[in-house]
Amino acid sequence: MNALEVNKLSCGYGAKEVIKGVNFCVKEGDFLGIIGPNGAGKTTLFRAITGALKPWKGNVLYKGNDISGIEPRRLAREVAVMPQILEVPFAFSVEEFVLMGRFPHVGRFGTLKEKDYKILEKSLQLTDTASLRNQKLPELSGGERQRVILAQGFAQEPRLLLLDEPTAHLDIAHRVRILDIVRSLNKEFGLTVIVILHDLNLASEYCKRLLLISEGRIHKSGPPEEILTYKDIEKVYRTIVVVEKNPISGKPYILPVSEEERRRKRD
């Protein structure tokens, strides 16, 4: 069964069309990475999928139902969104912040029950944030904060997790740690994942399928081995690369070629 369907989707800002007639579907339990150069329309597509941006044409269906017609609280019981930038106006503790993921199930003024606190503990353990529970969000490092946001998303008990650049501004250790957690949720709980990534090598290692976006359209979709070819990368990103196989995983690994090396090769 398809968890998400995007049908002939067009949208943008003002008079500018950014996404132009995009079609794709995501099966339950899939791990889809959306990649493409800056300005290709990845975040605009993400906003349309989450319902934050209204389509001009076409629609987005979650389990066969148009997301625009699903009551927000009901949708939040099934779909968790991890945006690239999350502004938290108050200095909540980690525990308070993660418990907010239970609001769709109990209501803003509802009473938290034993089950909710059990899910809190499970979410903290899965994201390795239990030791941070009493710390305030502004006190956390970038990597810790991303894990806490992920913990809140998991506390929603979603069936679909949407992430916009969850590894942005993190060092390589924290990038791997975040994506290891997401992959474990995908494998162990059958959680459907859609993630936007700039790092092509991380996309190659962690995603089952990739959607390569170029100028608001889908250039190509499929497994990393079919998408991350030097021809497709050079055409879409307009730069020279070498694509090799990761000696451990066997997945495509992209090596950029500097202008100096290009000149040296020509000479």
C-alpha positions in Angstrom: 0.0 0.0 0.0 1.2 3.5 -0.7 1.7 5.7 2.3 2.0 8.8 0.2 1.0 9.8 -3.3 1.9 13.0 -5.1 -0.2 13.6 -8.1 0.6 16.2 -10.8 1.7 18.6 -8.1 2.5 22.2 -9.0 3.1 25.0 -6.5 5.3 28.0 -5.7 5.3 31.5 -4.2 3.7 34.6 -5.6 3.7 34.2 -9.3 6.7 32.0 -9.4 6.1 28.3 -10.1 8.7 26.2 -8.3 7.3 22.6 -8.5 6.1 21.7 -11.9 3.8 18.7 -12.3 5.5 16.3 -10.0 4.3 12.7 -9.7 5.6 10.0 -7.3 4.5 7.6 -4.7 6.0 6.2 -1.5 5.2 2.7 -0.3 4.7 1.9 3.4 8.1 1.1 5.0 10.1 2.8 2.3 13.0 5.1 2.9 13.0 7.8 0.3 15.7 10.5 -0.1 15.0 13.7 -2.0 18.1 15.1 -3.5 19.0 17.9 -6.0 21.0 21.1 -6.2 20.3 24.3 -4.4 17.2 26.0 -5.8 15.9 22.8 -7.4 12.7 22.9 -5.3 13.4 20.3 -2.6 12.1 22.3 0.4 9.2 23.7 -1.6 8.2 20.1 -2.4 8.7 19.2 1.3 6.4 22.0 2.4 3.7 20.9 0.0 3.9 17.3 1.2 3.6 18.4 4.8 0.6 20.6 4.0 2.4 23.9 4.9 2.2 25.0 1.3 -1.1 24.8 -0.7 -0.8 23.2 -4.2 -1.7 25.3 -7.2 -2.6 22.1 -9.1 -2.7 18.4 -8.2 -2.8 17.0 -4.7 -0.9 15.1 -2.0 -2.6 11.9 -0.6 -1.8 10.2 2.6 -3.2 6.6 2.5 -5.6 7.6 -0.2 -6.9 10.8 1.5 -6.0 14.3 0.4 -4.0 15.8 3.3 -5.7 19.1 2.9 -8.9 17.5 4.1 -7.4 15.6 7.1 -7.9 17.4 10.4 -4.5 18.5 11.7 -4.6 16.7 15.0 -5.6 13.5 13.3 -2.9 13.8 10.7 -0.3 14.5 13.5 -1.2 11.0 15.0 0.1 9.5 11.7 2.7 11.9 10.3 5.6 13.5 12.1 7.5 16.4 10.6 11.1 17.4 11.4 11.8 20.8 9.8 15.2 22.1 8.9 14.9 25.0 11.3 12.7 24.8 14.4 12.3 27.9 16.6 11.3 27.1 20.2 10.2 30.3 21.9 10.4 29.0 25.4 13.2 27.2 27.3 11.5 23.9 27.6 13.3 21.0 29.2 14.0 18.0 26.9 11.4 15.9 28.7 8.8 18.6 28.4 9.6 19.1 24.7 9.5 15.4 23.9 6.2 15.0 25.7 4.6 17.5 23.4 4.7 14.8 20.8 1.9 13.2 22.7 -0.4 16.2 22.3 -2.1 14.8 19.1 -3.2 11.8 21.2 -4.3 13.4 24.4 -5.1 17.0 23.3 -3.5 20.2 24.5 -5.3 20.2 27.8 -5.6 16.5 28.2 -4.1 14.4 30.9 -1.0 12.4 30.2 -1.4 8.8 31.2 1.0 6.0 32.1 1.2 5.0 28.4 2.3 8.4 27.4 5.2 8.4 29.9 6.2 4.9 28.7 6.4 6.2 25.1 8.4 9.2 26.4 11.0 6.8 27.9 11.1 4.7 24.8 11.6 7.8 22.6 14.4 9.0 24.8 16.1 5.6 24.8 15.8 5.1 21.0 17.4 8.5 20.4 20.0 8.3 23.2 18.7 11.4 24.8 17.6 10.1 28.3 20.6 11.7 29.9 19.5 15.1 28.6 16.0 14.9 29.9 16.4 17.7 32.5 18.4 20.1 30.3 16.9 23.1 28.6 16.8 23.1 24.8 19.0 26.3 24.4 21.7 24.5 26.3 22.0 21.6 23.8 24.5 21.2 21.0 23.3 21.0 17.4 23.6 17.2 17.4 21.8 16.8 20.7 19.0 19.2 19.6 18.4 17.2 16.4 18.2 14.0 18.4 15.7 15.6 20.8 13.5 16.8 17.9 13.6 13.3 16.5 12.6 11.9 19.9 9.6 14.2 19.9 8.6 13.0 16.4 8.9 9.4 17.5 6.8 10.1 20.6 3.9 10.9 18.2 4.0 7.2 17.2 3.8 8.2 13.5 3.6 5.9 10.5 5.3 8.5 8.3 8.3 10.6 9.2 9.2 13.6 7.1 12.7 15.2 7.6 14.1 18.3 5.9 17.9 18.3 6.1 18.1 16.6 9.6 21.9 16.6 9.3 22.4 20.2 8.3 25.2 22.0 10.2 26.3 18.8 11.9 29.7 17.2 11.9 30.2 13.8 10.3 29.8 11.9 13.5 26.5 13.5 14.4 25.2 13.1 10.8 25.9 9.4 10.9 24.3 9.1 14.4 21.1 10.8 13.3 20.7 8.7 10.2 21.6 5.5 12.0 18.6 6.3 14.4 16.3 7.0 11.5 17.3 3.8 9.7 16.8 1.8 12.8 13.3 3.2 13.2 12.6 2.4 9.5 13.8 -1.2 9.9 12.6 -2.1 13.3 9.2 -0.4 13.3 8.4 -0.2 9.6 8.3 3.6 9.8 8.0 5.2 6.3 10.7 7.9 5.9 11.0 10.7 3.5 14.1 12.8 3.9 15.7 15.7 2.1 19.5 15.4 2.0 22.3 17.6 0.4 25.0 15.1 1.1 24.9 12.6 -1.8 27.1 10.1 -0.1 24.9 9.9 3.0 21.8 9.6 0.7 23.5 6.7 -1.1 24.3 4.9 2.1 21.0 5.3 4.0 18.2 5.6 1.4 16.4 2.7 -0.3 15.3 5.0 -3.1 16.2 8.4 -4.4 14.2 11.2 -6.1 16.5 13.5 -8.0 14.9 16.9 -8.5 16.1 19.4 -11.1 14.4 22.8 -11.8 11.2 21.8 -10.1 10.8 18.5 -11.9 11.8 14.9 -11.3 14.9 14.2 -13.3 15.1 10.5 -12.2 14.0 8.2 -9.4 15.1 4.8 -8.3 17.7 3.0 -6.1 20.9 4.8 -5.4 22.8 2.6 -7.9 20.6 3.9 -10.7 20.4 7.5 -9.7 24.0 8.4 -8.6 25.8 8.0 -11.9 28.4 10.5 -13.0 26.3 11.4 -16.1 23.2 12.3 -14.1 25.1 14.1 -11.3 27.1 16.1 -13.9 23.9 17.0 -15.8 21.9 18.1 -12.8 24.6 19.6 -10.6 26.7 20.9 -13.5 30.0 19.8 -12.0 32.5 17.1 -12.7 32.5 14.1 -10.4 33.9 10.6 -10.3 31.6 7.9 -9.0 33.1 4.8 -7.3 31.8 2.0 -5.1 32.1 2.3 -1.3 34.5 -0.6 -0.5 32.5 -1.6 2.5 28.8 -1.2 1.5 29.2 -1.4 -2.2 27.0 1.7 -2.6 27.9 4.6 -5.0 30.4 7.1 -3.6 30.8 10.5 -5.2 34.2 12.2 -5.5 34.2 15.8 -6.6 36.9 16.9 -9.1 38.3 20.4 -8.5 38.9 22.9 -11.2 42.7 22.6 -10.6 42.5 18.8 -11.3 40.4 19.4 -14.4 42.9 21.8 -15.8 45.8 19.4 -15.0 44.0 16.6 -16.8 43.4 18.8 -19.8 47.0 19.9 -19.9 
